[in-house]
Amino acid sequence: MIAPTMPDDAGNGLAMRVGVFLEALSSLGELDVILLPMFGTAEAESALCRRLGVRPHIVPVVGRAETHFSIVASMADPQARAEAFIRYGKPSLSAFLSVPVLREIQVLTAERGFDLVHLARSYLLPAAGIWSPGQKPTVSVDLDEDDAETHRRIGALHARRGDDFRAKWLEAEARAFDRLIEIWLPRTDLSFIATERERDAIAERYRVRPLIAGNTVAIPPAASREPPDRTLLFVGGFGYFPNLDAACWLLEEVFPQLINRCGTAVSMTLVGRNPSRRLLALAEQTGVQLLQDVTDLAPLYARASIALVPIRAGGGSRIKLLEAAAYRVPIVATSAGAENSGLDDGSEIWVADTAEAIVEACVAIWAEPAEAMRRSAAAREIVVARHSRPAMVSALRSYFASHLSGAGAQP
């Protein structure tokens, strides 16, 4: 496995998803993990790696990007930098697969014969090129989401906020992902993606139909909940722009309206690492609690009367929405936040796409606790049935085992 972050069974969504694949693969045979730490820290093994007896090989990538990209990134003029990046033509994350990095991976793998190489995200696909055609193992990739579409959606979010430079850059990223996946995806033997909608889009665009590997969460034991009234919770790493945008939107527009409507008894907690200075300032101005390093979310979910998922762009499905449902917390989400979750407005959650609609949904939940309990119980049932981590680990194990045995994986 070649991964861009330390696999784990808790924490951020990328680490949790990579961890599911790690757990499935580790049960099939001897597993080597090469970690290119593009996200998070690689200072210590995760609890999941320790439990599975996996010790990742760390290949540093900071300061080792391709020379061409490093020159582009150092250009002072934003417009010239964006134009140069368009000509560069690769996703910026693929720039970490420089000649020195690929050579180090090649050295680590030279003495080993592999039946399968799993690439944990699409931007790692060029790493499959280190094996010559005669030595090439089975290659698997987890696309996770439709990267080109996701970058276009996030670019539109930047454009809405007046950041034309970031919007232009993300459109260039989207085009680069289109080229990368068009070239490399047909060379893989097995591919996965999180949702049916994105699978169909990938199949139409690249003529390769990935298998569905939906996002999952650990299912906590069912427990009685008696949260205090009018407590709100938002969870999401702020290094991911849609989460940062959602949190700022909450503090700028939603929370003030809730205070005006319901009084100062309303409280809100934001949980996530890497908040921007702007978000920190907004939290201080509004009196909202912002927690950066939380190892156990269970107490926060137990105290929350509502979980907010006000995402306005992105791809895949929201792991934190599934997690809140697993804890049986009533959920208010935007259409983008609820997308691909299998949880529907009026049946399991409340969907609201404006600040005013979010306020109305929160007021309705507090006014009708029986309905809130009914929907949250229904949401938990769906997550237990469709998004259980052990069930997905078992399914992935079967996919890989069938493919490696020559039977071919069946969705």
Order of alpha helices (4+ residues) and beta strands (2+ residues): beta-alpha-beta-alpha-beta-alpha-alpha-alpha-beta-beta-alpha-alpha-beta-alpha-beta-beta-alpha-alpha-beta-alpha-beta-alpha-beta-alpha-beta-alpha-beta-alpha-alpha-alpha
